[in-house]
Amino acid sequence: MSRKRIRDYGFVVGELPTGPKNAITDIPGVTVGHCTVSTKENQTGVTVVIPAPHNLFVRKLPAASYVLNGFGKSLGLVQIDELGSLETPIAITNTLNVGLVHDALVDYMLDRCAADRVEVHSLNPVVCECNDAELNHIAKRAVTASHVYQAIENAGEIFEQGAVGAGRGTVCYGLKGGIGSSSRVIRLDETDYTVGVLVQSNHGRTADLSVAGNPLGRRIEERMKNREDSERPPIPPAILDKGSIIMIVATDLPVSDRQLRRILKRAAVGLVRTGSYLGHGSGDIMVGFSTAYTLPSETDPAVIPIPLLNENKIEKAFRAAAESCEEAILNSLAAAETVTGYQGHVRCGIGEWLQRP
């Protein structure tokens, strides 16, 4: 299914060039998969970001995380911050399904390691979440292990955005949010590198929404208040900045986990440029990884050489993360169709408002 992106409406974010797919999968080896649950009671799902095709437990990647506002229930971030490494795919789901998805990731990695004849005594699955209870009967905990496995099996370089997977039930700026992605290419020493972002958007007050520098939120809010639609009752705008956003940052730049944390922090610039004020009820969480090299194993020498970005040349990566995050959020809105969820609650895709005179 082909879904629109924000550029299809004439809005261009930033100045850096995008990758060929304008998605996190422009980083070689990265794939994304969804499994969507859509029933009368449940509008939810799971999205999995797979950073590389190899066994991540055996060949870990440098990683980092950063929490802008900690109103969230993500798992696995403590070890990432301590060791600077990622050893499983990153799964995203709804708040009350974090534990079940964590268990499924454990089983998946144990099976992968058993197939590779690797003994496992500890494992650090990474699971992030947003609360999709407005459109999803979240207490039903509808996402199961089979959904996680389906998302992994569905993973590819080309993936849907909008109201799919973990973004099926999310709400962004009072509109239908979801999964969005974007990428930027930067050139250093005659070599191209890519920074990509994938978001699960579930935040923001309608009046605050800014689209590529255009303050459209108040206009959309007024239309929502005054809309006359015989097919459904008026849809109220969001009046509080709450609900959370997960931002996954990937790159093929050769960076340390410390440098990576500096880069992924700049995703916050893109978040704010769309209108977020990082409200009390919004968990704003970033996780990032680099595919440029793998971390040493127990059998490697005690001292190993690792390529490293010159800190004085990091500025372009900052801008790339900010622009990619801003456009990823807008793509999550642009690609999302209108969804009717639990108890008849409705959230409209932004396309209904951008297309109206």
DRENTORLO-482698 format. One record per residue (C-alpha): residue number from 1; residue in three letters; x, y, z. Coordinates in nm, 4 decimals. Example, Ala and Ser with C-alpha at 12.3 -4.5 7.8 and 13.67 -1.06 7.14 Angstrom:
BEGIN
<r 1; ALA; <1.2300; -0.4500; 0.7800>> <r 2; SER; <1.3670; -0.1060; 0.7140>> 
// end
This chain:
BEGIN
<r 1; MET; <0.0000; 0.0000; 0.0000>> <r 2; SER; <0.1450; 0.3361; -0.1044>> <r 3; ARG; <0.1067; 0.6103; 0.1558>> <r 4; LYS; <0.1787; 0.9789; 0.1195>> <r 5; ARG; <0.4714; 1.1509; 0.2860>> <r 6; ILE; <0.4881; 1.5139; 0.3949>> <r 7; ARG; <0.6795; 1.6063; 0.0772>> <r 8; ASP; <0.3811; 1.4903; -0.1274>> <r 9; TYR; <0.1939; 1.7881; 0.0204>> <r 10; GLY; <0.4685; 2.0314; -0.0846>> <r 11; PHE; <0.6478; 2.0642; 0.2507>> <r 12; VAL; <1.0276; 2.0212; 0.2504>> <r 13; VAL; <1.2196; 1.9927; 0.5772>> <r 14; GLY; <1.5738; 2.1241; 0.6122>> <r 15; GLU; <1.8549; 2.1576; 0.3623>> <r 16; LEU; <2.0470; 1.8281; 0.3667>> <r 17; PRO; <1.9803; 1.5657; 0.0971>> <r 18; THR; <1.7832; 1.2545; 0.1914>> <r 19; GLY; <1.8881; 0.8988; 0.1273>> <r 20; PRO; <1.7289; 0.7169; -0.1678>> <r 21; LYS; <1.4443; 0.5774; 0.0446>> <r 22; ASN; <1.4315; 0.8757; 0.2840>> <r 23; ALA; <1.4056; 0.6261; 0.5697>> <r 24; ILE; <1.6116; 0.4696; 0.8456>> <r 25; THR; <1.6722; 0.1754; 0.6137>> <r 26; ASP; <1.9013; 0.3931; 0.4019>> <r 27; ILE; <2.1672; 0.2769; 0.6471>> <r 28; PRO; <2.2919; -0.0492; 0.4882>> <r 29; GLY; <2.1786; -0.3597; 0.6750>> <r 30; VAL; <1.8968; -0.1933; 0.8701>> <r 31; THR; <1.5474; -0.3367; 0.8197>> <r 32; VAL; <1.2077; -0.2594; 0.9738>> <r 33; GLY; <0.9035; -0.4817; 1.0166>> <r 34; HIS; <0.5506; -0.4373; 1.1512>> <r 35; CYS; <0.2644; -0.6464; 1.2740>> <r 36; THR; <-0.0641; -0.4569; 1.3115>> <r 37; VAL; <-0.3590; -0.5521; 1.5316>> <r 38; SER; <-0.6827; -0.3915; 1.4119>> <r 39; THR; <-1.0124; -0.5027; 1.5684>> <r 40; LYS; <-1.3189; -0.3325; 1.7152>> <r 41; GLU; <-1.1486; -0.3087; 2.0556>> <r 42; ASN; <-0.7801; -0.3047; 1.9693>> <r 43; GLN; <-0.5861; -0.0698; 1.7449>> <r 44; THR; <-0.2232; -0.1445; 1.8251>> <r 45; GLY; <0.0727; -0.3543; 1.7183>> <r 46; VAL; <0.4481; -0.3971; 1.7234>> <r 47; THR; <0.7300; -0.2550; 1.5126>> <r 48; VAL; <1.0804; -0.4014; 1.5104>> <r 49; VAL; <1.3983; -0.2268; 1.3979>> <r 50; ILE; <1.6672; -0.4801; 1.3070>> <r 51; PRO; <2.0035; -0.3002; 1.2989>> <r 52; ALA; <2.1974; -0.5639; 1.1040>> <r 53; PRO; <2.1488; -0.9100; 0.9500>> <r 54; HIS; <2.4084; -1.0789; 1.1697>> <r 55; ASN; <2.3589; -1.2159; 1.5220>> <r 56; LEU; <2.3719; -0.9002; 1.7347>> <r 57; PHE; <2.4462; -1.0922; 2.0533>> <r 58; VAL; <2.7666; -1.2228; 1.8985>> <r 59; ARG; <2.8671; -0.9012; 1.7221>> <r 60; LYS; <2.7269; -0.6147; 1.9241>> <r 61; LEU; <2.6895; -0.2623; 1.7870>> <r 62; PRO; <2.7842; 0.0654; 1.9571>> <r 63; ALA; <2.4692; 0.2197; 2.1016>> <r 64; ALA; <2.3413; 0.4985; 2.3233>> <r 65; SER; <2.0184; 0.6301; 2.4688>> <r 66; TYR; <1.8946; 0.9607; 2.6016>> <r 67; VAL; <1.5823; 1.0443; 2.7983>> <r 68; LEU; <1.4446; 1.3953; 2.7580>> <r 69; ASN; <1.1428; 1.3282; 2.9786>> <r 70; GLY; <1.1189; 0.9970; 3.1582>> <r 71; PHE; <0.7410; 0.9448; 3.1618>> <r 72; GLY; <0.7918; 0.6081; 2.9893>> <r 73; LYS; <0.8411; 0.2371; 3.0457>> <r 74; SER; <1.1162; 0.1404; 2.8026>> <r 75; LEU; <1.3310; -0.1632; 2.8856>> <r 76; GLY; <1.7009; -0.2169; 2.8213>> <r 77; LEU; <1.8237; 0.1419; 2.8377>> <r 78; VAL; <2.0213; 0.1052; 3.1622>> <r 79; GLN; <2.2649; -0.1475; 3.0151>> <r 80; ILE; <2.2941; 0.0493; 2.6906>> <r 81; ASP; <2.3997; 0.3540; 2.8920>> <r 82; GLU; <2.6474; 0.1534; 3.0982>> <r 83; LEU; <2.8106; -0.0587; 2.8268>> <r 84; GLY; <2.7393; 0.1418; 2.5126>> <r 85; SER; <2.6271; -0.1649; 2.3206>> <r 86; LEU; <2.3189; -0.3113; 2.1514>> <r 87; GLU; <2.2718; -0.6887; 2.1339>> <r 88; THR; <1.9121; -0.7369; 2.0141>> <r 89; PRO; <1.6699; -0.5801; 1.7687>> <r 90; ILE; <1.4725; -0.2828; 1.9023>> <r 91; ALA; <1.1005; -0.3482; 1.9451>> <r 92; ILE; <0.8334; -0.0798; 1.9871>> <r 93; THR; <0.4794; -0.1457; 2.1111>> <r 94; ASN; <0.2134; -0.0132; 2.3499>> <r 95; THR; <0.2758; 0.0534; 2.7184>> <r 96; LEU; <0.1121; -0.2544; 2.8710>> <r 97; ASN; <0.2625; -0.4937; 2.6165>> <r 98; VAL; <0.6264; -0.4129; 2.6950>> <r 99; GLY; <0.6758; -0.7214; 2.9148>> <r 100; LEU; <0.5200; -0.9607; 2.6646>> <r 101; VAL; <0.7239; -0.8200; 2.3776>> <r 102; HIS; <1.0374; -0.8402; 2.5934>> <r 103; ASP; <0.9721; -1.2109; 2.6520>> <r 104; ALA; <0.9228; -1.2679; 2.2797>> <r 105; LEU; <1.2528; -1.0943; 2.2002>> <r 106; VAL; <1.4275; -1.3142; 2.4576>> <r 107; ASP; <1.2867; -1.6260; 2.2901>> <r 108; TYR; <1.3817; -1.4996; 1.9448>> <r 109; MET; <1.7408; -1.4263; 2.0459>> <r 110; LEU; <1.7766; -1.7552; 2.2356>> <r 111; ASP; <1.6584; -1.9406; 1.9251>> <r 112; ARG; <1.8984; -1.7396; 1.7056>> <r 113; CYS; <2.1896; -1.8090; 1.9373>> <r 114; ALA; <2.1036; -2.1786; 1.9673>> <r 115; ALA; <2.1047; -2.2030; 1.5879>> <r 116; ASP; <2.4480; -2.0368; 1.5861>> <r 117; ARG; <2.5686; -2.2615; 1.8733>> <r 118; VAL; <2.6180; -1.9646; 2.1035>> <r 119; GLU; <2.5612; -2.0147; 2.4763>> <r 120; VAL; <2.3598; -1.7369; 2.6445>> <r 121; HIS; <2.3534; -1.6598; 3.0170>> <r 122; SER; <2.2283; -1.3011; 2.9992>> <r 123; LEU; <2.0481; -1.0884; 2.7435>> <r 124; ASN; <1.9414; -0.7240; 2.7178>> <r 125; PRO; <1.6357; -0.6876; 2.4917>> <r 126; VAL; <1.5390; -0.3300; 2.4098>> <r 127; VAL; <1.1660; -0.2539; 2.4069>> <r 128; CYS; <1.0197; 0.0955; 2.3807>> <r 129; GLU; <0.6562; 0.2063; 2.4048>> <r 130; CYS; <0.3883; 0.4691; 2.3749>> <r 131; ASN; <0.0469; 0.4649; 2.5409>> <r 132; ASP; <-0.2181; 0.4164; 2.2710>> <r 133; ALA; <-0.5155; 0.3851; 2.5097>> <r 134; GLU; <-0.7253; 0.6504; 2.3346>> <r 135; LEU; <-0.7802; 0.4259; 2.0327>> <r 136; ASN; <-0.6811; 0.0890; 2.1808>> <r 137; HIS; <-0.8305; -0.1140; 2.4665>> <r 138; ILE; <-0.4826; -0.1290; 2.6115>> <r 139; ALA; <-0.5735; -0.3455; 2.9128>> <r 140; LYS; <-0.6483; -0.6322; 2.6734>> <r 141; ARG; <-0.2738; -0.6506; 2.5951>> <r 142; ALA; <-0.3474; -0.7644; 2.2435>> <r 143; VAL; <0.0113; -0.7975; 2.1176>> <r 144; THR; <0.1434; -1.1529; 2.1537>> <r 145; ALA; <0.4717; -1.3299; 2.0863>> <r 146; SER; <0.3446; -1.4404; 1.7461>> <r 147; HIS; <0.2977; -1.0753; 1.6483>> <r 148; VAL; <0.6596; -1.0017; 1.7402>> <r 149; TYR; <0.7797; -1.2936; 1.5293>> <r 150; GLN; <0.5622; -1.1785; 1.2383>> <r 151; ALA; <0.7086; -0.8291; 1.2596>> <r 152; ILE; <1.0600; -0.9747; 1.2476>> <r 153; GLU; <0.9679; -1.1966; 0.9518>> <r 154; ASN; <0.8139; -0.8974; 0.7721>> <r 155; ALA; <1.1227; -0.6805; 0.8164>> <r 156; GLY; <1.2684; -0.5272; 0.5028>> <r 157; GLU; <1.4283; -0.2169; 0.3592>> <r 158; ILE; <1.0905; -0.0993; 0.2283>> <r 159; PHE; <0.8285; -0.0671; 0.5011>> <r 160; GLU; <0.4993; 0.1099; 0.5575>> <r 161; GLN; <0.4624; 0.4244; 0.7636>> <r 162; GLY; <0.1653; 0.5835; 0.9364>> <r 163; ALA; <-0.1019; 0.3915; 1.1285>> <r 164; VAL; <0.0791; 0.0574; 1.1207>> <r 165; GLY; <0.2540; -0.1666; 1.3719>> <r 166; ALA; <0.3290; 0.0104; 1.6981>> <r 167; GLY; <0.1838; 0.3277; 1.5486>> <r 168; ARG; <-0.1608; 0.1860; 1.4762>> <r 169; GLY; <-0.3260; 0.3398; 1.7835>> <r 170; THR; <-0.1103; 0.6446; 1.8531>> <r 171; VAL; <-0.2227; 1.0092; 1.8405>> <r 172; CYS; <0.0059; 1.2986; 1.7442>> <r 173; TYR; <-0.0948; 1.6646; 1.7892>> <r 174; GLY; <-0.4549; 1.5481; 1.8193>> <r 175; LEU; <-0.4316; 1.3866; 1.4745>> <r 176; LYS; <-0.3619; 1.0292; 1.3775>> <r 177; GLY; <0.0051; 0.9661; 1.4487>> <r 178; GLY; <0.2062; 0.6516; 1.3969>> <r 179; ILE; <0.5351; 0.5305; 1.2563>> <r 180; GLY; <0.7413; 0.7753; 1.0530>> <r 181; SER; <1.0928; 0.7745; 0.9156>> <r 182; SER; <1.3400; 0.9928; 0.7283>> <r 183; SER; <1.7134; 1.0116; 0.6547>> <r 184; ARG; <1.9876; 1.2561; 0.5648>> <r 185; VAL; <2.3180; 1.2076; 0.3825>> <r 186; ILE; <2.6303; 1.3975; 0.4863>> <r 187; ARG; <2.9708; 1.4016; 0.3192>> <r 188; LEU; <3.2963; 1.3799; 0.5141>> <r 189; ASP; <3.6409; 1.3320; 0.3538>> <r 190; GLU; <3.4858; 1.2460; 0.0168>> <r 191; THR; <3.2726; 0.9707; 0.1720>> <r 192; ASP; <2.8947; 0.9744; 0.2161>> <r 193; TYR; <2.7438; 0.8757; 0.5504>> <r 194; THR; <2.3787; 0.8478; 0.6466>> <r 195; VAL; <2.1800; 0.9372; 0.9573>> <r 196; GLY; <1.8278; 0.7946; 0.9746>> <r 197; VAL; <1.5443; 0.8268; 1.2253>> <r 198; LEU; <1.2317; 0.6220; 1.2917>> <r 199; VAL; <0.9671; 0.7529; 1.5317>> <r 200; GLN; <0.6561; 0.6274; 1.7064>> <r 201; SER; <0.4675; 0.9570; 1.7438>> <r 202; ASN; <0.2094; 0.9934; 2.0205>> <r 203; HIS; <0.2532; 1.3454; 2.1569>> <r 204; GLY; <0.1692; 1.7100; 2.1195>> <r 205; ARG; <-0.1043; 1.9723; 2.1524>> <r 206; THR; <-0.2955; 2.0437; 1.8315>> <r 207; ALA; <-0.2482; 2.4217; 1.8439>> <r 208; ASP; <0.1307; 2.3811; 1.8666>> <r 209; LEU; <0.1777; 2.1793; 1.5459>> <r 210; SER; <0.4256; 2.3285; 1.3012>> <r 211; VAL; <0.4741; 2.1733; 0.9572>> <r 212; ALA; <0.8120; 2.2586; 0.8044>> <r 213; GLY; <0.8027; 2.5966; 0.9752>> <r 214; ASN; <0.4360; 2.6636; 0.8976>> <r 215; PRO; <0.2239; 2.7106; 1.2149>> <r 216; LEU; <-0.0728; 2.5061; 1.0929>> <r 217; GLY; <-0.1821; 2.3774; 1.4331>> <r 218; ARG; <-0.4140; 2.6618; 1.5295>> <r 219; ARG; <-0.5787; 2.6555; 1.1887>> <r 220; ILE; <-0.6351; 2.2800; 1.2128>> <r 221; GLU; <-0.7633; 2.3192; 1.5698>> <r 222; GLU; <-1.0270; 2.5710; 1.4579>> <r 223; ARG; <-1.1369; 2.3457; 1.1736>> <r 224; MET; <-1.1646; 2.0514; 1.4123>> <r 225; LYS; <-1.3826; 2.2557; 1.6470>> <r 226; ASN; <-1.6080; 2.3870; 1.3702>> <r 227; ARG; <-1.6225; 2.0873; 1.1398>> <r 228; GLU; <-1.9667; 1.9649; 1.0485>> <r 229; ASP; <-1.9645; 1.6023; 0.9418>> <r 230; SER; <-2.2849; 1.4023; 0.9261>> <r 231; GLU; <-2.0929; 1.0754; 0.9397>> <r 232; ARG; <-1.9362; 1.1308; 1.2807>> <r 233; PRO; <-1.9437; 1.3712; 1.5771>> <r 234; PRO; <-1.6911; 1.6565; 1.6077>> <r 235; ILE; <-1.3402; 1.5402; 1.6944>> <r 236; PRO; <-1.1876; 1.7414; 1.9796>> <r 237; PRO; <-0.8321; 1.8752; 1.9395>> <r 238; ALA; <-0.5613; 1.7753; 2.1864>> <r 239; ILE; <-0.5293; 2.0451; 2.4521>> <r 240; LEU; <-0.2372; 1.8917; 2.6464>> <r 241; ASP; <0.1126; 1.7954; 2.5278>> <r 242; LYS; <0.1178; 1.4363; 2.6475>> <r 243; GLY; <0.1438; 1.0817; 2.5238>> <r 244; SER; <0.5156; 1.0236; 2.4416>> <r 245; ILE; <0.7421; 0.9763; 2.1413>> <r 246; ILE; <1.0065; 0.7140; 2.0712>> <r 247; MET; <1.2933; 0.8232; 1.8453>> <r 248; ILE; <1.5285; 0.5592; 1.7020>> <r 249; VAL; <1.8450; 0.7050; 1.5452>> <r 250; ALA; <2.0712; 0.4953; 1.3210>> <r 251; THR; <2.3900; 0.5843; 1.1366>> <r 252; ASP; <2.6857; 0.4305; 0.9563>> <r 253; LEU; <2.9193; 0.6978; 1.0915>> <r 254; PRO; <3.2134; 0.5525; 1.2880>> <r 255; VAL; <3.1290; 0.7029; 1.6257>> <r 256; SER; <3.1769; 0.6068; 1.9878>> <r 257; ASP; <2.8745; 0.5571; 2.2116>> <r 258; ARG; <2.9511; 0.8965; 2.3667>> <r 259; GLN; <2.9534; 1.0660; 2.0279>> <r 260; LEU; <2.6410; 0.8774; 1.9311>> <r 261; ARG; <2.4622; 1.0095; 2.2401>> <r 262; ARG; <2.5572; 1.3617; 2.1375>> <r 263; ILE; <2.4109; 1.3013; 1.7915>> <r 264; LEU; <2.0857; 1.1435; 1.9014>> <r 265; LYS; <2.0236; 1.4235; 2.1510>> <r 266; ARG; <1.9802; 1.6499; 1.8473>> <r 267; ALA; <1.6705; 1.4575; 1.7501>> <r 268; ALA; <1.5147; 1.6766; 2.0185>> <r 269; VAL; <1.5661; 1.9758; 1.7893>> <r 270; GLY; <1.3498; 1.8095; 1.5250>> <r 271; LEU; <1.0883; 1.7193; 1.7853>> <r 272; VAL; <1.0654; 2.0781; 1.9095>> <r 273; ARG; <1.0529; 2.2178; 1.5557>> <r 274; THR; <0.7274; 2.0261; 1.5013>> <r 275; GLY; <0.5812; 2.2041; 1.8043>> <r 276; SER; <0.6426; 1.9874; 2.1094>> <r 277; TYR; <0.7053; 2.1534; 2.4449>> <r 278; LEU; <0.8059; 1.8216; 2.6079>> <r 279; GLY; <0.4986; 1.8200; 2.8268>> <r 280; HIS; <0.4752; 1.6577; 3.1689>> <r 281; GLY; <0.2786; 1.3620; 3.0365>> <r 282; SER; <0.5039; 1.2970; 2.7372>> <r 283; GLY; <0.7823; 1.0394; 2.7615>> <r 284; ASP; <1.0426; 1.1588; 2.5099>> <r 285; ILE; <1.2999; 0.8850; 2.4627>> <r 286; MET; <1.5818; 0.8311; 2.2110>> <r 287; VAL; <1.7807; 0.5173; 2.1297>> <r 288; GLY; <2.0619; 0.5130; 1.8755>> <r 289; PHE; <2.3138; 0.2762; 1.7179>> <r 290; SER; <2.5939; 0.2776; 1.4625>> <r 291; THR; <2.6596; 0.0032; 1.2083>> <r 292; ALA; <3.0125; 0.1237; 1.1249>> <r 293; TYR; <3.1843; -0.1461; 1.3330>> <r 294; THR; <3.1121; -0.4173; 1.5872>> <r 295; LEU; <3.2363; -0.4216; 1.9433>> <r 296; PRO; <3.5052; -0.6648; 2.0589>> <r 297; SER; <3.4170; -1.0082; 2.1920>> <r 298; GLU; <3.5852; -1.1991; 2.4743>> <r 299; THR; <3.8133; -1.3726; 2.2249>> <r 300; ASP; <3.9447; -1.0492; 2.0700>> <r 301; PRO; <4.2779; -0.8940; 2.1792>> <r 302; ALA; <4.2838; -0.6779; 2.4902>> <r 303; VAL; <4.3463; -0.3637; 2.2878>> <r 304; ILE; <4.1869; -0.3131; 1.9455>> <r 305; PRO; <4.1809; -0.0262; 1.6933>> <r 306; ILE; <3.8417; 0.1331; 1.6273>> <r 307; PRO; <3.7705; 0.4018; 1.3634>> <r 308; LEU; <3.6432; 0.7215; 1.5190>> <r 309; LEU; <3.4848; 1.0400; 1.3873>> <r 310; ASN; <3.6894; 1.3539; 1.4479>> <r 311; GLU; <3.4847; 1.5400; 1.7085>> <r 312; ASN; <3.5495; 1.8649; 1.5264>> <r 313; LYS; <3.3589; 1.7266; 1.2251>> <r 314; ILE; <3.0434; 1.6187; 1.4095>> <r 315; GLU; <2.8334; 1.9262; 1.3306>> <r 316; LYS; <2.6805; 1.7869; 1.0104>> <r 317; ALA; <2.5638; 1.4781; 1.1983>> <r 318; PHE; <2.3830; 1.6995; 1.4487>> <r 319; ARG; <2.1896; 1.8720; 1.1708>> <r 320; ALA; <2.1180; 1.5391; 1.0012>> <r 321; ALA; <1.9632; 1.3954; 1.3186>> <r 322; ALA; <1.7499; 1.7063; 1.3732>> <r 323; GLU; <1.6222; 1.7254; 1.0153>> <r 324; SER; <1.5566; 1.3507; 0.9976>> <r 325; CYS; <1.3575; 1.3506; 1.3213>> <r 326; GLU; <1.1485; 1.6505; 1.2204>> <r 327; GLU; <1.0575; 1.4946; 0.8871>> <r 328; ALA; <1.0010; 1.1498; 1.0417>> <r 329; ILE; <0.7383; 1.2971; 1.2751>> <r 330; LEU; <0.5677; 1.4777; 0.9879>> <r 331; ASN; <0.5778; 1.1598; 0.7789>> <r 332; SER; <0.4099; 0.9697; 1.0622>> <r 333; LEU; <0.1238; 1.2188; 1.0330>> <r 334; ALA; <0.1148; 1.2403; 0.6546>> <r 335; ALA; <0.1130; 0.8623; 0.6041>> <r 336; ALA; <-0.1562; 0.7907; 0.8640>> <r 337; GLU; <-0.5148; 0.7402; 0.7577>> <r 338; THR; <-0.8130; 0.8187; 0.9800>> <r 339; VAL; <-0.8678; 0.5453; 1.2402>> <r 340; THR; <-1.1786; 0.4652; 1.4435>> <r 341; GLY; <-1.0774; 0.2877; 1.7599>> <r 342; TYR; <-1.1932; 0.1723; 2.1014>> <r 343; GLN; <-1.5350; 0.3015; 2.2107>> <r 344; GLY; <-1.5756; 0.4748; 1.8754>> <r 345; HIS; <-1.2950; 0.7245; 1.9302>> <r 346; VAL; <-1.1755; 0.8762; 1.6012>> <r 347; ARG; <-0.8514; 1.0461; 1.5043>> <r 348; CYS; <-0.8127; 1.1907; 1.1554>> <r 349; GLY; <-0.5096; 1.1715; 0.9340>> <r 350; ILE; <-0.3540; 1.5118; 0.8667>> <r 351; GLY; <-0.4341; 1.4661; 0.4980>> <r 352; GLU; <-0.7994; 1.5436; 0.5701>> <r 353; TRP; <-0.6952; 1.8892; 0.6892>> <r 354; LEU; <-0.4143; 1.9640; 0.4457>> <r 355; GLN; <-0.6456; 1.8920; 0.1536>> <r 356; ARG; <-0.9324; 2.1063; 0.2819>> <r 357; PRO; <-0.9576; 2.4695; 0.1542>> 
// end
